[in-house]
Amino acid sequence: MAEQQLNQAETLLIETRGRVALITLNRPGALNALNRQAMQELAEATRHFDRDPNIGCIVITGSEKAFAAGADIKEMQHQSFMDVYLADWFSGWEELTRTRKPMIAAVSGYALGGGCELAMMCDIIYASETAKFGQPEIKLGVIPGMGGTQRLTLAIGKSKAMEMFLTGRVMDAAEAERSGLVAKVFPVDRLLEEALKTAETIAAMSMPATMMMKEAVNRSFEVCLAEGIRFERRAFHSIFATQDKAEGMSAFVEKRTPNFSNS
Ligand SMILES: CC(C)=CC(=O)SCCNC(=O)CCNC(=O)[C@H](O)C(C)(C)COP(=O)(O)OP(=O)(O)OC[C@H]1O[C@@H](n2cnc3c(N)ncnc32)[C@H](O)[C@@H]1OP(=O)(O)O
C-alpha cells in the first residue's frame, strides 16, 4: 500500500496509506491534551482530506498511553466566563463534525473529557484492551463542552451516562464495548492495524454511498425519528442516480467484485 507523509502540523502527525488518511495526535508530554492549536490543526487536516478525492476514510489515533487526556486544562485554567463566551470556545470542534467522509477513532489508553468527546465525533470507535473512557469534568468543577453530554447519553443511555458524568467514573474497554460506545476491542498491538483494515474496506466502497450513509445515520441524532426516516428515504432515492449503485447491484447479480467509480 502506498504510504505518503504529508506536511507536519505541530500537534499532529499526518500521513496517507493508499485511500486512507491517518492522523495521529502528537503531544506526548501532555498526554495529547487538546489545546486550541490541536483543534485548529485537526479541523484543517480533516477539511483537507474531506476534499481529497483519493481519500475514502480517515483514522484518528493517539499514543499507546493516551488517545487524548482531555481538553488542555492548563490552557483553560485562567479563562473567565467572558473569555470563553466571547471567543465561543470549542465551537471550532463543530468543523470536525462536519467532515462528510467516515472517520474511525482508534483509542488506546486514556480518552477522557475532550478525548472521549473527540472519539465520539468519529463514526466508529475501535479500542485497545487498555482504553479508558470517561468524562471527569465534574472533578474540575465544570461540565463537558465538546458535545459529551449529548453524544455519550445517546451512545450508552441516560442512566449510565449520568452516573459517569456525575461521578467522573472511568469506563474500561470491555464495559465500553458492552455499552455500545465502542464497536470492537483489540489487543494494543493490533488496534491500529485493525482500524486501518476497516478504513480500507470502507474506502473501497462507493464514496457517495459511504458519505450519504454517514449523513443519513447522523440525522438520527439531530432530528426526530419521522424526519430522520423521511431524510433517509430521500437519500435512498437519490443514490439510485449513481453509477456505483448500478455497478454494485450488477456485480452482485453477476457474482463478481464491484468496480466503483465514485460517481
Ligand atoms: C473542561 C472540558 C470542557 C473538557 C475537558 O476535557 S477537561 C479535562 C478532562 N480530563 C482530565 O481531567 C484528565 C486529566 N489528566 C489526568 O487526570 C492524568 O493526567 C491521567 C490520569 C490521565 C494520567 O495520569 P499520569 O499520572 O499517568 O500522568 P500525569 O503526570 O498526570 O500527566 C502527564 C503530563 O500530562 C499533563 N496532562 C494530562 N492531562 C492533561 C490535560 N487534560 N490538560 C493539560 N495537561 C494534561 C500533565 O499535567 C502532565 O504534565 P506535567 O508533567 O507537565 O505536569
The ligand as an SDF file (V2000), in Angstrom:
LIG
                    3D

 54 56  0  0  0  0  0  0  0  0999 V2000
  -13.4110   21.0260   30.7940 C   0  0  0  0  0  0  0  0  0  0  0  0
  -13.7320   20.4410   29.4940 C   0  0  0  0  0  0  0  0  0  0  0  0
  -14.8240   21.1370   28.7970 C   0  0  0  0  0  0  0  0  0  0  0  0
  -13.1390   19.3940   28.9660 C   0  0  0  0  0  0  0  0  0  0  0  0
  -12.0410   18.5720   29.4600 C   0  0  0  0  0  0  0  0  0  0  0  0
  -11.6280   17.7310   28.7340 O   0  0  0  0  0  0  0  0  0  0  0  0
  -11.3570   18.8090   30.9990 S   0  0  0  0  0  0  0  0  0  0  0  0
  -10.0860   17.5810   31.0740 C   0  0  0  0  0  0  0  0  0  0  0  0
  -10.6050   16.2490   31.3700 C   0  0  0  0  0  0  0  0  0  0  0  0
   -9.5040   15.3360   31.6210 N   0  0  0  0  0  0  0  0  0  0  0  0
   -8.9890   15.1630   32.8270 C   0  0  0  0  0  0  0  0  0  0  0  0
   -9.4420   15.7030   33.8200 O   0  0  0  0  0  0  0  0  0  0  0  0
   -7.7960   14.2310   32.9170 C   0  0  0  0  0  0  0  0  0  0  0  0
   -6.5730   14.9690   33.3990 C   0  0  0  0  0  0  0  0  0  0  0  0
   -5.4200   14.1050   33.4880 N   0  0  0  0  0  0  0  0  0  0  0  0
   -5.2540   13.1880   34.4480 C   0  0  0  0  0  0  0  0  0  0  0  0
   -6.0790   13.0060   35.3110 O   0  0  0  0  0  0  0  0  0  0  0  0
   -3.9870   12.4010   34.4340 C   0  0  0  0  0  0  0  0  0  0  0  0
   -3.0580   13.0710   33.6250 O   0  0  0  0  0  0  0  0  0  0  0  0
   -4.1640   10.9630   33.8770 C   0  0  0  0  0  0  0  0  0  0  0  0
   -4.9800   10.1370   34.8880 C   0  0  0  0  0  0  0  0  0  0  0  0
   -4.8460   10.9670   32.5310 C   0  0  0  0  0  0  0  0  0  0  0  0
   -2.7520   10.3010   33.7150 C   0  0  0  0  0  0  0  0  0  0  0  0
   -2.0460   10.3760   34.9280 O   0  0  0  0  0  0  0  0  0  0  0  0
   -0.4460   10.1330   34.9290 P   0  0  0  0  0  0  0  0  0  0  0  0
   -0.0320   10.2100   36.3540 O   0  0  0  0  0  0  0  0  0  0  0  0
   -0.1130    8.9150   34.1850 O   0  0  0  0  0  0  0  0  0  0  0  0
    0.1460   11.3440   34.0890 O   0  0  0  0  0  0  0  0  0  0  0  0
    0.3250   12.8660   34.5350 P   0  0  0  0  0  0  0  0  0  0  0  0
    1.6360   13.0410   35.1860 O   0  0  0  0  0  0  0  0  0  0  0  0
   -0.8690   13.3240   35.2870 O   0  0  0  0  0  0  0  0  0  0  0  0
    0.2890   13.6140   33.1110 O   0  0  0  0  0  0  0  0  0  0  0  0
    1.4490   13.7340   32.2830 C   0  0  0  0  0  0  0  0  0  0  0  0
    1.5240   15.1720   31.7980 C   0  0  0  0  0  0  0  0  0  0  0  0
    0.3620   15.4250   31.0040 O   0  0  0  0  0  0  0  0  0  0  0  0
   -0.3300   16.5740   31.5280 C   0  0  0  0  0  0  0  0  0  0  0  0
   -1.7640   16.4410   31.2920 N   0  0  0  0  0  0  0  0  0  0  0  0
   -2.5370   15.3520   31.4400 C   0  0  0  0  0  0  0  0  0  0  0  0
   -3.8090   15.6120   31.1330 N   0  0  0  0  0  0  0  0  0  0  0  0
   -3.8520   16.9250   30.7980 C   0  0  0  0  0  0  0  0  0  0  0  0
   -4.9040   17.8000   30.4030 C   0  0  0  0  0  0  0  0  0  0  0  0
   -6.1770   17.3660   30.2230 N   0  0  0  0  0  0  0  0  0  0  0  0
   -4.5910   19.0730   30.1470 N   0  0  0  0  0  0  0  0  0  0  0  0
   -3.3140   19.5380   30.2690 C   0  0  0  0  0  0  0  0  0  0  0  0
   -2.2750   18.7490   30.6230 N   0  0  0  0  0  0  0  0  0  0  0  0
   -2.5530   17.4660   30.9010 C   0  0  0  0  0  0  0  0  0  0  0  0
    0.0190   16.5740   32.9940 C   0  0  0  0  0  0  0  0  0  0  0  0
   -0.1900   17.8300   33.5510 O   0  0  0  0  0  0  0  0  0  0  0  0
    1.4840   16.1680   32.9450 C   0  0  0  0  0  0  0  0  0  0  0  0
    2.2510   17.2670   32.5460 O   0  0  0  0  0  0  0  0  0  0  0  0
    3.4280   17.8340   33.5230 P   0  0  0  0  0  0  0  0  0  0  0  0
    4.3640   16.6860   33.6720 O   0  0  0  0  0  0  0  0  0  0  0  0
    3.9890   18.9860   32.7680 O   0  0  0  0  0  0  0  0  0  0  0  0
    2.7580   18.1930   34.8040 O   0  0  0  0  0  0  0  0  0  0  0  0
  1  2  1  0
  2  3  1  0
  2  4  2  0
  4  5  1  0
  5  6  2  0
  5  7  1  0
  7  8  1  0
  8  9  1  0
  9 10  1  0
 10 11  1  0
 11 12  2  0
 11 13  1  0
 13 14  1  0
 14 15  1  0
 15 16  1  0
 16 17  2  0
 16 18  1  0
 18 19  1  0
 18 20  1  0
 20 21  1  0
 20 22  1  0
 20 23  1  0
 23 24  1  0
 24 25  1  0
 25 26  2  0
 25 27  1  0
 25 28  1  0
 28 29  1  0
 29 30  2  0
 29 31  1  0
 29 32  1  0
 32 33  1  0
 33 34  1  0
 34 35  1  0
 34 49  1  0
 35 36  1  0
 36 37  1  0
 36 47  1  0
 37 38  1  0
 37 46  1  0
 38 39  2  0
 39 40  1  0
 40 41  1  0
 40 46  2  0
 41 42  1  0
 41 43  2  0
 43 44  1  0
 44 45  2  0
 45 46  1  0
 47 48  1  0
 47 49  1  0
 49 50  1  0
 50 51  1  0
 51 52  2  0
 51 53  1  0
 51 54  1  0
M  END
$$$$
